[in-house]
Amino acid sequence: MIRNVVVGLDGSPESRAAAEWAAREAKRRGLSLKLVHALEAVPEPMALAQFLGAETQQRWSERSERAVPPVGGRGKIPREVVEGLKLRHPGLDVSMEQVPGRPAEVLTDAAKDAELLVLGSRGLSGIGGFLVGSVGQAVVAHAEQPVILVRDREQAVGGPVVLGLDTDHPDDAVIAYAFEAAARRVTPLRVVHAWNLPPYFAYGLPADPELNAMLGKQDAATLAEVLHRWEETYPAVEVIEESRSGSAAVHLVEASREASLVVVGRRIRRHPLGAHIGPVTHAVLHHATAPVAVVAHD
């Protein structure tokens, strides 16, 4: 089976930015690029008019208008994107597939045979970060291949890859993805790990500088130990180790401002409680200013 990079496309500026990012990534990996356009059925608003309020009628009407095929045939917008990608990325094999169904289900299914799935995400007005809608969150929570969220904005060129690392439960898939991403981009890998402050901090008691320094040294040593074999495996990658006290999400969001990519993990949960993104990954998805790669792991 030929694996590729898959990007979800709906014609929005965010999905077009995601397609450009995916095209560059596909060329780095020597893979083909497939654009997937989900065609979700929209109820006829007039048939439901007597049961809907004015605001709901207007919303469905707008969706219906957007769903009407543009002049020149259904899927004109995706085809225009395909042609543009081929012109800007000569030699890249680009294909398009239109699939009927709910976008979250279509994209999650498309990710099963892909190296990775790329989605666009709208920026929060006034606050640097993502606005990850229900489709994006559902795909991130269920896809077992890496999912990358890309904003419609200029990204840091040559910035480091940032890895959020859990030293208590380090996962090879997440670490390997980050090292390989840095190696492909020929850029440093900045590894960020946060450790908790002692309990007295929460209760407003006087700080103990000696204890804090000792805890910091212990955590830095643990971080270096976890990364040692990876640095030997990827000797060309410059690794910047950061062991910092406080919130992991806050430190990763801060680091994202100069990053070309932020890599975080998501534990796969196979039980009745359903999928779960995790609080740190959830916060990074919503507030990081760089593209975010979510790598699922056991």
C-alpha positions in Angstrom: 0.0 0.0 0.0 1.3 3.4 -1.0 1.3 5.7 2.1 0.9 9.5 1.7 0.3 12.7 3.5 -3.5 13.5 3.7 -4.9 16.9 4.2 -8.5 17.9 4.8 -9.8 20.5 2.5 -13.0 22.5 2.6 -12.0 25.6 0.6 -11.4 27.8 3.7 -8.2 29.9 4.1 -7.2 27.6 7.0 -7.5 24.4 5.0 -5.6 26.0 2.1 -2.8 26.9 4.5 -2.9 23.3 5.8 -2.6 22.1 2.2 0.5 24.2 1.6 2.1 23.0 4.8 1.2 19.4 3.9 2.7 19.8 0.4 6.1 20.9 1.9 6.0 18.1 4.3 5.2 15.5 1.6 8.2 16.7 -0.4 10.4 16.5 2.7 9.3 12.9 3.1 9.3 11.9 -0.5 5.6 11.0 -0.4 2.6 11.9 -2.4 -0.1 14.3 -1.2 -3.8 13.5 -1.1 -6.5 16.2 -0.6 -9.7 14.9 1.0 -12.9 16.9 0.6 -15.8 15.6 2.8 -19.2 16.2 1.2 -21.7 16.4 4.0 -25.4 16.3 3.1 -27.3 19.4 4.2 -31.0 19.3 4.9 -33.3 21.4 2.8 -34.1 24.4 5.1 -37.4 25.2 3.5 -38.6 21.7 4.2 -37.9 22.2 7.9 -38.9 25.9 8.0 -42.1 25.4 10.0 -40.1 23.6 12.8 -37.1 25.9 12.9 -36.5 29.3 14.5 -35.4 32.3 12.4 -31.7 32.0 13.6 -31.6 28.3 12.8 -33.2 28.8 9.4 -30.6 31.3 8.5 -27.7 29.1 9.6 -29.0 26.1 7.5 -29.6 28.5 4.6 -26.1 29.7 4.7 -24.8 26.1 4.8 -27.0 25.2 1.9 -25.6 28.0 -0.2 -22.1 27.0 0.6 -22.9 23.4 -0.3 -24.2 24.4 -3.8 -21.6 23.3 -6.4 -19.7 26.3 -7.8 -20.1 27.2 -11.4 -18.1 24.8 -13.5 -19.1 21.7 -11.5 -18.9 20.2 -8.1 -15.5 20.3 -6.4 -14.1 23.3 -8.4 -12.5 24.8 -5.3 -10.5 21.6 -4.4 -9.4 21.1 -8.0 -8.1 24.7 -8.2 -6.1 24.0 -5.0 -4.7 20.9 -6.6 -3.6 22.7 -9.7 -2.0 25.5 -7.6 -0.1 23.0 -5.4 1.3 21.3 -8.5 2.5 24.6 -9.9 4.1 25.7 -6.6 5.6 22.3 -5.8 6.8 20.8 -9.1 7.4 17.1 -9.0 4.9 16.5 -6.1 2.3 13.9 -6.8 -1.0 15.5 -5.8 -4.4 13.9 -5.9 -7.9 14.7 -4.7 -10.7 12.6 -3.3 -14.2 13.7 -2.6 -15.9 11.5 0.0 -19.6 11.7 1.1 -20.1 11.7 4.9 -19.5 13.6 8.1 -16.1 15.4 8.0 -14.8 14.0 11.3 -15.6 10.5 10.2 -14.3 10.9 6.7 -11.0 12.4 7.8 -10.4 9.9 10.7 -11.0 7.1 8.2 -8.6 8.7 5.6 -5.9 9.0 8.3 -5.8 5.2 8.7 -3.7 4.7 5.5 -1.7 7.9 5.8 1.7 8.8 7.2 0.0 11.8 8.8 -3.1 13.9 8.5 -3.0 17.7 8.2 -6.0 20.0 9.2 -6.5 23.7 9.1 -7.5 25.6 12.3 -8.8 29.1 12.7 -6.9 31.5 14.9 -8.5 33.1 17.9 -9.1 36.8 17.4 -7.1 38.9 19.9 -5.3 35.8 21.3 -2.5 33.9 19.6 -3.6 30.4 19.2 -5.9 27.8 17.6 -9.7 27.6 17.6 -10.0 23.9 17.3 -13.6 23.1 16.4 -15.6 19.9 16.9 -14.3 18.3 13.7 -10.7 18.9 14.6 -11.0 17.8 18.2 -12.9 14.6 17.1 -10.2 13.7 14.6 -7.4 14.4 17.0 -9.1 12.3 19.7 -9.7 9.3 17.4 -7.0 9.2 14.7 -4.1 6.9 15.6 -1.8 8.4 13.0 -0.1 11.8 13.7 -2.5 14.8 13.2 -1.1 18.3 12.5 -3.1 21.4 13.1 -2.1 24.4 10.9 -3.2 28.0 11.2 -3.8 30.5 8.4 -0.7 32.6 9.1 3.0 32.8 8.4 5.0 30.3 10.3 8.5 30.7 11.8 11.0 29.8 9.1 14.0 27.8 10.4 12.6 27.8 13.9 13.3 24.9 16.2 11.0 21.9 16.6 9.6 21.9 20.1 8.8 18.6 21.9 6.7 18.5 25.1 8.2 15.5 26.9 6.7 13.5 29.8 9.8 12.1 31.5 7.7 9.9 33.8 6.2 8.1 30.8 8.3 8.8 27.8 7.0 7.3 24.6 9.2 6.3 21.7 6.7 7.2 19.0 6.4 10.8 20.2 10.2 11.3 20.7 11.1 9.7 17.4 8.6 11.9 15.5 10.1 15.0 17.0 13.7 14.0 16.3 12.8 13.0 12.7 11.0 16.3 12.2 14.0 18.3 13.4 16.3 16.2 11.2 14.2 16.8 8.1 14.1 20.5 8.7 17.8 20.7 9.7 16.9 22.7 12.8 17.4 22.3 16.5 15.1 20.2 18.7 14.0 22.1 21.8 12.8 19.6 24.4 10.6 21.1 27.2 9.7 19.3 30.4 7.9 20.9 33.3 8.1 19.7 36.9 5.8 20.6 39.8 6.7 23.1 42.5 6.7 21.8 46.1 3.3 21.9 47.9 4.3 25.0 50.0 4.1 27.1 46.8 0.3 26.5 46.5 -0.2 27.5 50.1 1.7 30.7 49.9 4.5 29.5 52.3 8.0 30.9 52.0 10.0 29.3 49.2 13.0 27.1 49.8 15.6 28.0 47.2 17.9 25.1 48.1 15.1 22.6 47.7 13.9 24.1 44.4 17.5 24.0 43.1 17.9 20.4 44.1 14.6 19.4 42.5 15.6 21.3 39.3 18.9 19.5 39.1 17.2 16.1 39.6 14.7 16.8 36.9 17.3 18.0 34.5 19.3 14.9 35.1 16.3 12.7 34.4 15.5 14.6 31.2 19.1 14.2 30.0 19.0 10.4 30.8 15.8 10.0 28.8 17.2 11.8 25.8 20.7 10.3 25.8 20.1 7.3 23.5 18.1 9.5 21.1 20.9 12.0 20.8 23.2 9.1 19.9 20.7 7.9 17.3 20.3 11.4 15.8 23.8 12.9 16.2 23.2 15.6 13.6 20.2 17.0 15.6 21.2 19.8 18.0 19.2 19.2 21.2 18.2 22.0 23.6 17.1 20.6 26.9 14.8 22.7 29.1 13.7 21.5 32.5 11.4 24.2 34.0 9.1 24.4 37.0 5.4 25.3 36.5 2.8 24.5 33.9 3.9 22.4 31.0 1.1 23.9 28.8 2.2 27.5 29.5 5.9 26.7 28.7 5.0 24.9 25.5 2.7 27.8 24.3 5.5 30.2 25.1 8.0 28.1 23.2 5.7 27.8 20.2 6.1 31.5 19.4 9.5 30.9 17.8 8.9 27.2 16.7 8.4 25.8 13.3 6.5 22.8 14.8 5.3 21.7 18.3 5.1 18.0 19.0 2.9 16.6 21.8 1.5 13.2 22.6 -1.9 11.7 23.1 -2.5 8.4 24.9 -4.8 6.0 23.0 -7.6 4.9 25.2 -9.6 1.8 24.1 -12.3 1.5 26.7 -16.0 2.6 27.1 -15.1 6.1 28.4 -14.0 7.0 24.8 -11.2 9.1 23.4 -9.3 11.6 25.4 -6.9 14.3 24.3 -5.4 15.2 27.6 -5.2 18.6 29.4 -1.7 19.7 28.3 -2.3 18.7 24.6 -5.7 20.3 24.7 -4.3 23.6 25.9 -1.4 23.5 23.4 -3.8 22.9 20.6 -5.9 25.9 21.5 -3.1 28.4 22.3 0.1 27.5 20.4 1.0 29.8 17.6 2.9 27.3 15.5 1.6 24.1 13.8 1.0 21.4 16.4 1.6 17.7 15.7 -0.4 15.3 18.0 1.2 11.9 18.1 -1.0 9.1 19.4 0.7 6.4 21.5 -0.2 3.4 23.7 
